[in-house]
Amino acid sequence: MNDESPLLGRCPSSNSLPSRSEELTTKESQVDHTQRRRLSPTHVSDAHALLSNTSNSENLTHVRPLLIRFGSSFFEPFRDESGSSQSVRGGLSSIAIAGTILGVFMPKNATLPTPWYRVVSSMLGYTYFLAWSVSFYPQIVANYQRGSTVGLSSDFSTINHVGYICYSIYTTSFFWSQDVNALFKERYGQDAKITVQSNDVAFALHALVLSFVWVFQIFYFGGFKMQGLTLSIRFAIVGITLICSGVALSIKAGWTDLSWLDFLYLLSLVKVLITITKYVPQVLLNIRRKSTVGWSIWNVTLDVMGGSLSMMQLVLDSVDLEDWTGITGNLAKLGLSVVTIVFDAIFLFQHYVLYRHSESGSSVVV
């Protein structure tokens, strides 16, 4: 048969036609060749970056819930007023983690001879700083939310602010004054080291501001009208002012053999005495009301944490320095820690045992 047609011309034979599978193979080869040609080193690096970003996204997916949980626990003291054991554990653990991280990255005490212990001391210091600093906020938040300072002793708050005025002058002078440093070495020896650290100064100044906020809230919400300062607190404030001013004036005028170092020790003694006595009005107020409502239990739990770590840092610093003048020369810090822990134990007993069921009818969940 003739393969040619007058209309179509010569038809190719069936053997010369490519099969369907051959066509597909050819196209795949072309596509593969084109893709290889397009996959430059830049594209390869982009592919690796995409895979890396995908891996990072998966990691963030796992980390994000932990960060949310950590943040929620850290702010627990600002939301919870019951002081339940679960919220206390979460809150204190989060503050411990945050303080540890802060201590790692903040400046270290170069006078400590052991390099690794400088990090430990910094972690202890900034954790106690964070605990004691945060302890002021729950009361401020509670006062604001309630629109009242009923349950918060005006005597305690006012004398507390006076104490932090003394403590701020004490810590800042020891930390920054070269004259005070020289007087300290002259009295205790050239090898003696001042154990006041940056976290001590940061806490003192922070506490000074926030203790003033407490007093201002009492004034703003009419707390002084409902519960004015007792006569004993008024006499104490006037007496402290006159004595400290008189001693400072005598040193300045050269009327006494006392030095500015002695003046600072006087301020530290005033602070310790105030700390011993300032909690008494709050303890008595809780007894009279048979309730701790209005007195944030977070003040107490964070106080215990801060006081314990502060004492631990002071003792361990002295051990590392092999110099116990770090304690005898910084009695204010030691005294604050001991007194704070003792009174906090009383407050915890009142809140969780004596007045577990408050007069408002609410129960404390433990």
C-alpha positions as CSV (number, residue, x, y, z in Angstrom):
1,M,0.0,0.0,0.0
2,N,1.2,3.5,-0.9
3,D,2.0,5.5,2.2
4,E,1.6,8.7,0.3
5,S,-1.7,10.6,-0.2
6,P,-2.4,13.2,-2.7
7,L,-3.8,15.5,0.1
8,L,-1.8,14.7,3.2
9,G,1.6,13.8,1.7
10,R,3.7,11.0,3.2
11,C,2.6,9.7,6.6
12,P,5.2,8.7,9.0
13,S,5.4,5.1,9.8
14,S,4.3,3.8,13.3
15,N,7.8,2.9,14.1
16,S,9.0,6.4,13.7
17,L,6.4,7.9,16.1
18,P,7.7,8.3,19.8
19,S,5.7,6.4,22.3
20,R,3.8,8.2,25.1
21,S,6.2,7.0,27.8
22,E,9.2,8.3,25.8
23,E,7.5,11.7,25.6
24,L,6.9,11.8,29.3
25,T,10.5,10.8,30.0
26,T,11.8,13.5,27.7
27,K,9.7,16.2,29.4
28,E,10.7,15.1,32.9
29,S,14.3,15.2,31.8
30,Q,13.8,18.7,30.5
31,V,12.1,19.9,33.6
32,D,14.7,18.3,35.8
33,H,17.5,19.9,33.8
34,T,15.7,23.3,34.0
35,Q,15.3,23.0,37.8
36,R,18.9,22.0,38.3
37,R,20.0,24.9,36.2
38,R,17.8,27.2,38.3
39,L,19.1,25.9,41.7
40,S,22.0,28.2,42.1
41,P,24.0,28.3,45.4
42,T,21.8,31.2,46.4
43,H,18.7,29.1,46.0
44,V,20.3,26.3,48.0
45,S,21.2,28.6,50.9
46,D,17.6,30.0,50.8
47,A,16.3,26.4,51.0
48,H,18.5,25.7,54.0
49,A,17.3,29.0,55.6
50,L,13.7,28.0,55.0
51,L,14.3,24.7,56.7
52,S,16.1,26.4,59.6
53,N,13.3,28.9,60.0
54,T,10.8,26.0,60.0
55,S,12.8,24.3,62.7
56,N,13.0,27.6,64.7
57,S,9.3,28.0,64.3
58,E,8.7,24.6,65.7
59,N,11.0,25.3,68.6
60,L,9.2,28.6,69.3
61,T,5.9,26.7,69.3
62,H,7.2,24.6,72.2
63,V,8.9,27.5,74.0
64,R,6.0,29.9,73.7
65,P,3.7,28.1,76.3
66,L,6.6,28.0,78.8
67,L,7.2,31.8,78.4
68,I,3.5,32.5,78.8
69,R,3.3,30.3,81.9
70,F,6.4,32.0,83.3
71,G,5.0,35.5,82.7
72,S,1.7,34.5,84.2
73,S,3.4,33.1,87.4
74,F,5.7,36.2,87.6
75,F,2.7,38.5,87.8
76,E,0.8,36.3,90.2
77,P,1.6,38.5,93.2
78,F,-0.3,41.4,91.5
79,R,-3.5,39.4,90.9
80,D,-3.8,37.0,93.7
81,E,-4.8,38.1,97.2
82,S,-5.5,34.8,98.8
83,G,-1.9,33.6,98.9
84,S,-2.8,30.1,98.0
85,S,0.1,27.6,98.1
86,Q,-0.1,27.0,94.3
87,S,0.1,30.7,93.4
88,V,2.9,31.3,96.0
89,R,5.0,28.5,94.6
90,G,4.5,29.7,91.0
91,G,5.2,33.4,91.9
92,L,8.3,32.7,94.0
93,S,9.7,30.3,91.4
94,S,9.3,32.8,88.6
95,I,10.9,35.5,90.6
96,A,13.8,33.2,91.5
97,I,14.4,32.4,87.8
98,A,14.2,36.1,86.8
99,G,16.6,37.1,89.6
100,T,19.0,34.4,88.6
101,I,19.0,35.5,85.0
102,L,19.4,39.1,86.1
103,G,22.3,38.2,88.3
104,V,24.2,36.5,85.5
105,F,24.2,39.5,83.2
106,M,24.5,42.3,85.7
107,P,27.9,43.6,86.9
108,K,29.7,41.4,89.5
109,N,31.5,42.4,92.7
110,A,35.1,42.5,91.6
111,T,36.4,42.5,95.2
112,L,35.3,38.8,95.7
113,P,38.4,36.6,95.1
114,T,36.6,33.6,93.7
115,P,35.5,34.1,90.0
116,W,32.7,31.6,90.0
117,Y,31.3,32.8,93.3
118,R,31.0,36.3,91.9
119,V,28.3,35.0,89.7
120,V,26.6,33.1,92.6
121,S,26.7,36.2,94.8
122,S,25.3,38.3,92.0
123,M,22.4,35.8,91.5
124,L,21.6,35.8,95.2
125,G,21.8,39.5,95.4
126,Y,19.6,40.3,92.4
127,T,17.0,37.6,93.4
128,Y,16.7,39.1,96.8
129,F,16.6,42.6,95.3
130,L,13.8,41.4,92.9
131,A,11.8,39.7,95.7
132,W,12.0,42.6,98.1
133,S,11.3,45.1,95.4
134,V,8.3,43.3,94.0
135,S,6.9,42.9,97.5
136,F,5.8,46.6,97.5
137,Y,3.6,46.3,94.4
138,P,0.8,43.9,95.5
139,Q,-0.2,46.3,98.3
140,I,-0.2,49.2,95.9
141,V,-2.3,47.3,93.4
142,A,-4.7,46.1,96.1
143,N,-5.1,49.6,97.5
144,Y,-5.9,50.9,94.0
145,Q,-8.3,48.2,93.2
146,R,-10.2,48.5,96.5
147,G,-10.1,52.3,96.5
148,S,-9.2,52.0,100.1
149,T,-6.3,51.5,102.5
150,V,-8.4,49.9,105.3
151,G,-6.3,47.1,106.8
152,L,-3.0,48.8,106.1
153,S,-1.5,50.5,109.2
154,S,-0.7,54.2,108.7
155,D,1.8,54.0,111.5
156,F,3.6,51.1,109.8
157,S,3.7,52.7,106.4
158,T,4.9,56.1,107.6
159,I,7.7,54.9,109.9
160,N,8.6,52.4,107.2
161,H,9.3,55.3,104.8
162,V,11.4,57.1,107.4
163,G,13.5,53.9,107.7
164,Y,14.1,53.7,104.0
165,I,15.3,57.3,104.0
166,C,18.0,56.3,106.5
167,Y,18.8,53.1,104.6
168,S,19.1,54.9,101.3
169,I,21.6,57.4,102.7
170,Y,23.5,54.5,104.3
171,T,23.8,52.3,101.2
172,T,24.5,55.0,98.7
173,S,27.2,56.5,100.9
174,F,29.0,53.2,101.4
175,F,28.7,52.3,97.7
176,W,29.8,55.6,96.1
177,S,31.7,57.7,98.6
178,Q,35.4,57.4,98.5
179,D,35.7,59.3,101.8
180,V,33.5,56.7,103.5
181,N,35.6,53.9,101.9
182,A,38.8,55.5,103.3
183,L,37.3,55.8,106.8
184,F,36.2,52.2,106.6
185,K,39.7,51.0,105.7
186,E,41.2,53.2,108.4
187,R,39.1,51.6,111.0
188,Y,39.0,48.0,109.9
189,G,42.3,47.7,108.0
190,Q,43.4,48.2,104.4
191,D,42.3,44.7,103.5
192,A,38.8,45.2,104.7
193,K,36.1,45.2,102.0
194,I,32.8,46.9,102.1
195,T,30.0,44.4,101.3
196,V,27.4,46.9,100.1
197,Q,26.7,46.0,96.5
198,S,24.9,47.5,93.6
199,N,21.8,45.4,94.2
200,D,21.7,46.8,97.8
201,V,21.7,50.4,96.5
202,A,19.1,49.6,93.8
203,F,16.8,48.0,96.4
204,A,17.1,50.9,98.9
205,L,16.3,53.6,96.3
206,H,13.5,51.6,94.8
207,A,12.0,50.9,98.3
208,L,12.3,54.6,99.1
209,V,10.1,55.6,96.2
210,L,7.5,52.8,96.7
211,S,7.2,53.3,100.4
212,F,6.4,56.9,99.7
213,V,3.7,55.7,97.3
214,W,2.1,53.7,100.2
215,V,2.0,56.8,102.3
216,F,0.6,58.9,99.5
217,Q,-2.2,56.3,98.9
218,I,-3.1,56.4,102.6
219,F,-3.4,60.2,102.3
220,Y,-5.2,60.1,99.0
221,F,-7.8,57.5,100.1
222,G,-8.4,59.2,103.5
223,G,-6.6,56.7,105.6
224,F,-5.0,59.3,107.9
225,K,-8.5,60.7,108.7
226,M,-9.8,57.2,109.6
227,Q,-6.6,56.1,111.3
228,G,-4.2,59.0,112.2
229,L,-0.7,58.6,113.4
230,T,-0.4,57.6,117.0
231,L,1.4,59.9,119.4
232,S,4.3,57.4,119.8
233,I,5.0,57.3,116.1
234,R,4.9,61.1,115.9
235,F,7.4,61.4,118.8
236,A,9.6,58.8,117.1
237,I,9.7,60.6,113.8
238,V,10.5,64.0,115.5
239,G,13.2,62.3,117.7
240,I,14.9,60.6,114.8
241,T,15.0,63.8,112.9
242,L,16.5,65.8,115.8
243,I,19.1,63.2,116.8
244,C,20.3,62.5,113.2
245,S,20.4,66.2,112.3
246,G,22.2,67.1,115.6
247,V,24.9,64.4,115.0
248,A,25.4,65.5,111.4
249,L,25.7,69.1,112.4
250,S,28.2,68.3,115.2
251,I,30.4,66.3,112.8
252,K,30.3,69.0,110.2
253,A,31.2,71.7,112.8
254,G,33.9,69.6,114.4
255,W,32.3,69.6,117.8
256,T,32.7,65.8,118.2
257,D,35.2,63.0,117.6
258,L,32.6,61.1,115.7
259,S,33.2,60.6,112.0
260,W,30.8,60.3,109.0
261,L,31.3,56.6,109.3
262,D,29.8,56.7,112.7
263,F,26.9,58.8,111.4
264,L,26.2,56.2,108.8
265,Y,26.2,53.5,111.4
266,L,23.7,55.6,113.4
267,L,21.4,55.7,110.4
268,S,21.8,51.9,110.0
269,L,20.9,51.5,113.7
270,V,17.8,53.7,113.2
271,K,16.8,51.6,110.3
272,V,17.2,48.3,112.3
273,L,15.2,49.8,115.2
274,I,12.5,50.9,112.9
275,T,12.4,47.5,111.3
276,I,12.0,45.9,114.7
277,T,9.2,48.2,115.8
278,K,7.4,49.1,112.5
279,Y,5.7,45.7,112.2
280,V,4.2,45.9,115.7
281,P,1.4,48.2,114.7
282,Q,0.4,45.9,111.8
283,V,0.5,42.9,114.0
284,L,-1.7,44.6,116.6
285,L,-4.1,45.9,113.8
286,N,-4.5,42.4,112.5
287,I,-5.3,41.1,116.1
288,R,-7.8,43.9,116.7
289,R,-9.6,43.2,113.4
290,K,-9.1,39.5,113.7
291,S,-8.4,39.5,110.0
292,T,-5.5,40.1,107.5
293,V,-7.8,41.4,104.8
294,G,-6.3,44.6,103.3
295,W,-2.8,43.5,104.2
296,S,-1.3,41.7,101.2
297,I,0.2,38.3,102.2
298,W,2.5,38.7,99.2
299,N,4.3,41.4,101.2
300,V,5.2,38.7,103.7
301,T,6.1,35.8,101.3
302,L,8.3,37.9,99.2
303,D,9.8,39.4,102.4
304,V,10.8,35.9,103.6
305,M,12.4,35.1,100.3
306,G,14.3,38.4,100.2
307,G,15.4,38.3,103.8
308,S,16.7,34.7,103.6
309,L,18.7,35.4,100.4
310,S,20.0,38.7,101.7
311,M,21.4,37.0,104.8
312,M,22.8,34.1,102.7
313,Q,24.6,36.5,100.4
314,L,26.1,38.5,103.3
315,V,27.4,35.4,105.1
316,L,28.8,33.7,101.9
317,D,30.4,36.9,100.8
318,S,32.3,37.1,104.1
319,V,33.3,33.5,103.8
320,D,34.7,34.0,100.3
321,L,36.5,37.1,101.5
322,E,37.7,35.3,104.6
323,D,36.9,38.5,106.4
324,W,34.0,38.6,109.0
325,T,34.1,42.4,109.1
326,G,31.8,42.1,106.1
327,I,29.2,41.2,108.6
328,T,30.3,43.3,111.6
329,G,30.7,46.3,109.3
330,N,27.3,45.8,107.7
331,L,25.0,45.2,110.7
332,A,22.1,47.0,109.0
333,K,21.8,44.3,106.3
334,L,22.1,41.4,108.8
335,G,19.7,43.0,111.2
336,L,17.1,43.7,108.5
337,S,17.2,40.1,107.3
338,V,16.8,38.6,110.8
339,V,14.0,40.9,112.0
340,T,12.2,40.6,108.7
341,I,12.1,36.8,108.9
342,V,10.9,36.8,112.5
343,F,8.0,39.1,111.9
344,D,7.1,37.5,108.6
345,A,6.7,34.2,110.5
346,I,4.1,36.0,112.8
347,F,2.2,37.3,109.8
348,L,2.2,33.9,108.1
349,F,0.8,32.4,111.3
350,Q,-1.9,35.1,111.4
351,H,-2.9,34.7,107.8
352,Y,-2.9,30.9,107.4
353,V,-3.8,29.8,110.9
354,L,-5.4,32.4,113.3
355,Y,-7.4,34.3,110.7
356,R,-7.7,31.7,108.0
357,H,-11.4,32.6,107.6
358,S,-11.5,36.4,107.4
359,E,-14.2,38.6,108.7
360,S,-15.4,39.2,105.1
361,G,-16.4,35.6,105.0
362,S,-13.7,34.6,102.5
363,S,-11.4,31.6,103.1
364,V,-7.7,31.3,102.5
365,V,-7.0,28.4,100.2
366,V,-3.9,26.5,101.1
